Every structure is written in structure tokens, then in C-alpha cells.
Amino acid sequence: MKEKEHIQTAKARPRVNRQEKLTTQEEVHPVFAHVSENKQFLQQLFGGSADIKMREMLLGKDRVRCLAAYIEITAGSLAFENSLVGRLLNDLAYLPAQQIYQSLADNGQGLCDVTPFDNIEDAVQFGLLTGDVILFIDGFASALKIPDKGYPNMGVTKPDSEKVIRGSQEGFADSVKVNTALIRKRVRSTKVRVKEVRAGLYSHTNIDLVYMEGLVYPSLLEEIERRLDSYTIDGVLDSGTIEQLAEDEWYSPFPQFQTTQRPDRAAIAVMEGRVVLLCDNSPTALILPTDFNAMLKTSDDYYNRFQIASLERLIRYASAVMALALPAFYLAVTNFHTQILPTSLLLSFAAARQGVPFPAVVEVLLMELSFELLREAGVRLPGAMGNTIGIVGGLIIGQAAVEANLVSPIVVIVVAFTALSSFAIPNEELATSFRILKFYMIALSAWLGLFGFLASALSILIHLAKLRSFGIPYLMPYVGAELNGYEDERDSIVRYPLFWMRTRPIYARRFARLRLTFGSKKNKGKER
Amino acid sequence: MFSSNDKISSRQIKRLLVFDVFGAASLLLPSQLAKSGNGIGLWSILAGTVFAGVYLWLLHSCCCRMPSDYMAYLKTGWGSFLSRLFYVCYAILSIVTCAWAAKLLAELMCGTLLDSTQFASALLVILLLALYGAAAGMEARARVYELLFWVLVLPLVVLLLLCVRQVQVIQWFPMLGESDAISWSWFWSGTWQCFAAFLPLTFVVFLVPHVQDLKKAGRAAAGAVILNGAALALLYLILLGIFGSGALAKEQYPVITLMGMVKIPGDFIKRLDAVMVGGWFFTLYALIGTTLYYGVVIMRRALTNREADSSQGISKHVWFFALAAVAYAAGFWFHLSPNAEVLAMKLFYVAGVPFAVVVPVVSLFICRGEG
């Protein structure tokens, strides 16, 4: 009886209080005239947090009291000339009080990025918590934000994925500002715009929208901003959170935002009239809108000659099909329609399966799940050990499973080939969606043979056909290519020679799509 | 932002119409026409195609005169009650065609890829797929077939080319039959059947809200009629040249049998019928999807006076579920009772096809259009 009551109470109590609002205190306090008051306020605000450091100093001839507040690690030695704070303090060291105030008000030291704040909350939010030092001075009614070392981050490294043979080896870093600069380094145009928004009620994550003025549809920008503004979340720690909250079809396994860790890929997107969304603390940029075709491209497709680029794309498309459908097709044929195989092949399949106690579907599932396990273990284990796991799993366990008659060698080949194919897909999220849907196809093919295979393939195709990314059909340019005069087909499964690809894809504004002309630049200038 | 207006391109219209017509026609017409003996069937296909072209021209004329949609156009001449009644008849025609095509596809699958005990599952899967496709909307369906066009057409062309060397031209003759009354009756009967195979053209009048440029759409639809006519004629000649009229008339699905006979150079794969039946799976699915979609759109417009994609009133998904369930029941009934199917086919030829022709033709004279 008591247990029943307990259950009833639990049921009556909602798991989430829908009335609860996710908000923060919006009250603001002006900067106090006295350093001691500011210090006291900050101590209250942070509840005496150990990592918030406050250093009081006496400055100038008149010994004016000042207070530097910062987060431990983000500031270097305040006295050193080579730090901005140190230089500022040294410059002010011998001035009378009035000159100190004047100098600070006029930014007399000519230091860049010294920003005054009138209220403490802003100084804390946009100064202290962004990794800068804030300086309070007795008798001076503003707090100054002074950049110093800032938060630690990894810096520019090689990207983990999307590796290329030709082209830049730089990858995005963790810092949004570094990433923005990496794009600007590649597109040095005054038309490149960076719009900054913040997301996360507590994380206050900086999000930069990078785009090219004049190429991007203004309505696209508005829509992106609307979606970013349409939810309130406590924290955004990676661009993946934004992606999931802002996509059209949340239930689809297919990514509707393209991800990249490569600045050159992002720069190409910016010049195509797309918007690149950079999130602080994330080396993964989001590119939007996108389509299926874009996710099977790599940046060196445009650096290599068209023949090799086209061949590579054909291989990627074929591997995408294999990654999705090969195990299911194998099952459908061997379980239901052996008549399509030549007798010799059929006999070798039968001989390979001799002694295996499981039906083919169990064999395939066993191997596929083992492979997923290996992949997961390989990713989670430290670098060198991860590689070892691949070798141990792929070679030794596979060989042992065959010798123990748990699976047939044909299934090992099929699963290995499927895995290899999935690695050839340049976009990790797209490859993952194929990995998930592979099991759906296996299930239907195991039940209904080739008919199940066809039905599952058709349902996936219908799903892809109805997907959109910010209004762009997901299957562009294979469908709806008419919208851009069939120009986009020149950069699809086959990449045409560059001199034939004279227009930008459909993402760019209608009358700003020309991207390549021939003739001397001088003459072009005169024509204009 | 980018357009999301539920409009489809002329290329999509053409490809959709090609698949809507070709699937069932290529499966069933050759053996039906072969009963007339030798080459007469070819003339029936050509005549049927010409009549389909004329029919399309009439429908296009209606489309050009429509104020907003077909219902509004019909109301100007037939009044509200009759217009709604016609819409209900169109919807019934659509759903019965959907049920029949689903039953045909399920039987084809059971005959070639599954066993007969799995008919219920096959029919269910087919209609669930059709439901998913139809509920995805006109644009999604059009995109699927725009994408699949060459994927399906190229292998078929290659396989037919591989068969050409087995064709015995002598089997085509006499091309004009015996020129007596019996041959003429076979010719007209074949022409009527061929014309009936083009009946999915009827739905062109409901396509108007999804079309941006009616002229382009008309040209695309005409292209689809010509392409279908040419493909059916070519297929008929190949089948007739290989099987002869006697054997062809006895085959249930001669084109599938033909695919089973194709020998690929190198012999690395055998019995292509099992693979190529996939092509007919997609083409017949196009007809099922189209008829289910229009069944819902038309019925909804007739009974609730609401636009196809409006979310007011009973949700459109409920309509899709309800009519897919009706199609499932009817398809199963056709499977269990061949007499019911024969009766439905008779009704289709003597009532359905004339209805689909007469209403737009008479409307051209009595309805007040814009043009």
C-alpha cells in the first residue's frame, strides 16, 4: 500500500516544473567610486570563489588605490612590461591622480582593446569572465577591461578529420576569435562580416556568424538569428548543441548543418554565400545551409585537377552507398535470392558458411556490432592504444571468429568493406547517419529479402527528398537544379573543369552568383 | 530565405508522369495487346499515345482556364453540388487505382522475390511506404522521381539493348493483321487499353497549384506522353520479336520474364529478373504514391473544402491514414477475390475512363474560364 502511494505521488509530481523560467538576475549596479566597495561587491558576487583573484595597488604620485580583478591563470605578472596590464600600470606609476583619470578616460596609453564599463555586471560578464583583467580605480567611475593572457586554449593545430593531401593543414582552434581570424586570413575582403551573438544563460558562449555581405540572403541571416534566439539554454559548450536545437527535422539521422574543422572549407563556404557559425570552445564550425552533395566534398576537390577530383567523388559516392547498403544486400541475396549468383560463387559462399551455427542475419549483426564496439573502444582509448585496438580487433578477433566457426569469412569481408567505405565519407556526421540506417536496412532485408532492401532504400530516399536545410532541398543539385539553371550540377558527383564552373551555387543571392570571368583584370575594371 | 512554395519543376513533372504511366503499362499491356495477334498491338500503342496526347491537350486547355484550382473551375459550369460529386468520383477512381496498383505490386513481389504467404506483409509495406511518401508532399515525391529517373532508365535501356540480338523480326508480321472486322475490334480494344494506361494524366488538372509555368508544364507532360509511347512501342516490339504473339499473350509479366533471360557478358550475375524487378517496384510505387496522394487531396477538397496542405480541420495525416487503410482493404479484397478485380477493371474501362475524359471535355464548353 505504501509503495503504491509512493508511486502515485511520484506520478503526480511533474518531472520538470513547466512554470519554472530559465532566467538570471537582470539588476545592474554602477561601478562604485571606491575600490573597497567594488571589491566587497565582487566578493559577494562570486561568493569568495578561490579562483577569482583581486589585487589592490597604489598608483601614481598621489598613491591612488586601484584594484585588478581577474581569474587565476588568465593574467600574467601584472608588473611585467610585456603584458598589457603591466604596461598600463607602469605608464601610470608616476602621474598625479588627475592625470591618471584623464589618461584613462582618453586611453592615453594607446593600448588596444581597453574597454570601459559603467556597471559592475557588464564588467564582470564581458571582462572578467571572458578571461580579461578588470581594473577599478578610486575616484574613477568606470571599470576598465584589459586583455591579458586570457583563458588557456590549444591553439591552431591540424584538424582531426577531413584530412587533405593538397592544401592548408591548418585546423580550427578552440577560440572563436582565432577561428574568425583564420577565415578572414583567407578571405581578405571588406565584405566579410562577423556578427557576434551570445548563447547560454550561464555559459555566455560567444557565437560568431561569418558571412559575405552582398552574397548571403538577408532572410537567411534573419532566420539563423531567429533560431538562435528561439531557445534559452543554460550552457552551450560546443557547436553540436546549437546544431541540434536549431535544425528543421530533429528526428532525422541526417545532419542538416555541415560541420568542418578546416578554415579553408569554411572560407569556401563564405565565398559561396553561406553562413559559417563559429562557437567558442569548439573547433568545429557549422556551415549553413547545406546539402547532401556538399557533405561528400572535400576542400582539395577544388585544388586538384577535375579528373582526379571527379574520380575521388565517384569513389566517395560509391562508398556512401556501400556503407549503407552492402550488408543488407548481402543478406537479401544469400538468404532469399541466391538465383542471381553464378553457381561457382554460390558454392563458395555455401562452403564458407559450412559449420557456422548462426543464421546469416545473426552473423552479420554479430560482426557489425563487434565492429561498432571496436570503433567506440578505439576512439575512447588513448592514441597509441586506440590504433592497437583496431589491429587487435580487426585482424586477431576476426581471424579467431572465423577459425572458431562463429562467422564465415565472407561476412568478415562484407563488414570490413562496409567499414572501409564508411571511413571514406569525409563528413563524420553523415557517415554516422549511414551507420545507423545500415541496421534499419539489415532488419528489413532480413525480413523481406530484396523487397525489404528496396523498401528500406526507398523510404530513406523519400526522407532525404523531403529534408531541407534552411529551405534548400537536401538532395540539391540532383533535384531542383532548375532553380539555378542547372549550374549546380557542374559541381556534383562529377566536378567539371574549374573554367566551366563560373557561377556560385544556389546559396548565393540570385544576382551575385558570378564568380569566374576571363580576360585581364585591367579591362574588367574599365568595363565596370 | 529560399523558396519553399510546394511548386515542382517541369523536369519533375515529366519524370513523375513517365513513371506513373510506364510501370503498370509495361507490365500488363504487352501480353494484353499480343492477344490481338502480331503487329496490331504496335498500332494500338501508337494510336493510344496519340489519343493520350489529345487528351493531355484538352486537360491543359482546362488548366489554362482555371481561376485558382479545378474545383473553382468546375463550379463555374456544374454548380457546387455536381462539382463536389465529381471530386468524390475522382477520389474513388484514385483510391481504387491505388489499391489495384498496390495489389499488382505486392503480387509481383510475391511472385518474384517473396513467396505467396507474404502477400499481406508485402501489401502493408507497400502502402506504408506510399503513405510516408504521399504525406511527405508533392515536392518530395517529385524529387524522388527526378533523382531516380536515370538510375532506373539506364539499366533498363542497357538490358533491352542486350536483348535486341535475340529479336526475330519475322514475329512482328503481319503488321496490319488480317484487315477484317475482328482485327479492327482488336485494334480498338488495344487502343482503349493503351489509352487507359495513360489515365494518370487525368491528375494533371490537380497539379495546377503546384506549377509555376503552365506552358512549360504542358510541354513537359507532352514529353512524358511521347517518351512513354515510344518506350512502350519499343518494348512491345522487343517482346513480340522474342516471344512471338502466342507465347507473349500467355505470359503474366512478360517483361520480367525477359529480364530473366538476359545474359550479361562475363556471366558474373544471373537471373536479372530478381534485380530488375526493383525497377518495376519503383515505377509501380510511383503510381501508388500518386493515386494515394491525389485521393487524399481530392477527397479532402470535396468534403471539407480545404486546400491540400492546409492543416485546418481534420489533420491531413488522418486522411492519409484512413485512405491508405481503405486502399489496403480493397487491395486485399482484389487479391482474395479475382472476380472483384475483374469487375473493378470492367468498371474502370466502361465508367472510370469515360468519366475522366468526359468531365474535362464538357467543362471546356460549359465552364467559364479565365482565358
Interface residues (C-beta under 8 A of the other chain):
Chain A: Y217 S219 L220 E222 E223 P289 F336 H337 Q339 I340 L341 P342 W447 L448 G449 L450 F451 G452 L454 A455 L458 S459 L461 I462 H463 A465 K466 R468 F470 G471 I472 P473 L475 Y478 V479 G480 E482 L483 I506
Chain B: M1 F2 S3 S4 S9 S10 R11 Q12 M109 L113 L114 Q118 S121 A122 V125 I126 L129 Y132 G133 A136 G137 E139 A140 R141 A142 R143 V144 E146 L147 L148 D267 F268 I269 K270 R271 L272 A274 V275 V277 G278 F281 F282 Y285
